[in-house]
Amino acid sequence: MFAVITFRTGPGRSDFTFYSEGAGDWFDEALLIEWVWEEQDAQDGWGEMWRYTAERYRDNPIVVGYDLMCEPNSAGELLDIWEPDEFYSAYAGDLYDWNQFYPRITNAIRQVDAETPILVGGMGWSAVRWLPYLEPTGDPRTVYMVHQYEPQTEYTHQEPPAENAYPGTLDLDWDGEPDSFDQGWLDEYLSVIDEFQGEHNVPVAVNEFGLARWVPGAADFMDDQMALFEQRGMNHALWVWDPVWEPWTEEVNAFRFRYGPDPGNDSDVESDLQDVILKYWARNTARPSSFTKPSAD
């Protein structure tokens, strides 16, 4: 299996940025570190961290990409701004702006590694709707990317017992009127990616997507969405969420599709959702063994 190196943490950023709502509740507030968005030295530190990493892994045939930062999120976490227009009208070019930060990381990597692809997601946790605001650097081996979990609140992240089903009708634009929730909606939602590619002539990948294993219609949703990724020729990586810390995994396993649709199950079972995922994974033909010779040992 190929590997992409992703940094969730680094100078001025702890992993608790992804769980900030729990600060002072289930973890000490001191563990929530997010000053990478406010201190130049911390941002410079990310460049040095990536330069070291690229120099170490540049000749490793298994490593096929450097994902610079998992889900840049200064707008929401620090500024309580949730709309890209509002953020960029006030903070474009500021330290809070990923567009001035990530090109410096790219430059640090390219000083030691000109070949390995660089993966860059946009602000707003790399959501699709923030992609148009990402400014490409012109580096010919950079892949731009999104994380696709929408509609998150209404569907993919429902807690059990989940009621909203796919396909169906949901108020997806918060206007009080029901909308058709089907592959047509997904196709339209992903058209933002088509427009970005058309404007900049760059590749775009989906390096996180998924849904809670128990939501009604999960297999159909996954089938329709992965089909759209394939139609667009987009590389895609499912968020499986299998951390090695088992105490966490035992309680937080919504995206562990191998457990099937029963929220109370915590062992591997067959399911329609798993069948869909494996159907698309079976299309993969490029593997490390295709490019590397087996060891003489």
HUURKA-V666286 format. One line per field, one symbol per residue. ss: DSSP state (~ for helix, > for strand, _ for the rest). phi: phi as a letter, one per 40 degrees, with the letter a starting at -180 (. if undefined). psi: psi as a letter, one per 30 degrees, with the letter a starting at -180 (. if undefined). A space follows every 10 residues. Layout:
# HUURKA-V666286
ss: ???
phi: ???
psi: ???
This chain:
# HUURKA-V666286
ss: __>>>>___> __>_~~~~~~ ~~>___>_~~ ~___~~~__~ ~~~~~~~~~~ ~~~~~~~___ __>>>>>___ ___~~~~~~_ ___~~~~~~~ ~______~~~ ~~~~~~~~~~ _______>>> >_____>~~~ ~~~_______ _>>>>>>>__ _~~~~~____ _______>>> ________>> >_~~~~~~~~ ~~~~~~~~~~ ___>>>>>>_ _______~~~ ~~~~~~~~~~ ~____>____ _____~~~~~ ~_____~~~_ __________ _~~~~~~~~~ ~______~~~ _______
phi: .cbbcbbcbi dgabccccbd cccgbcacdc ccbbcdcbbd cccccccccc ccccccbcbc cccbabccac fdacccccbf bbbccccccb bdgcdccdcc cccccdcccc cbacbcdbbb bccgfgcdcc ddccbccgcc bbbcabbbbc ccccacbccc ccbcbbcaba ccbfbgbcbc bacccccccc cdcdcccccb fbcbbbbaai accbccgdcc cccccccccc ccgccabccc gbccccdccc bbbdccdccg ccdccbacac acccccccdc ccccbcbdcc bbccccc
psi: klkkkkjfla kgjlffffhf fgkfdflkff fjjggfgfke eeeeeeeeee eeeeeegfgj fejgljjekj ikheeeeefh kfkeeeefff gkflffjfff eefeeeeeef ffjfekkkkk laahggleff effkjkffkf hkklllkjgl jeefdfgklk kkeklklakl jfghgfkklk jaeeeeeeef feeeeeeeef hlkkljgkla lkfgkkgeee eeeeeeeeee efgkkkkkje iilfjeeeee eigegifffa fjffkhlkll leeeeeeeee fffkfkleff fkkkkf.
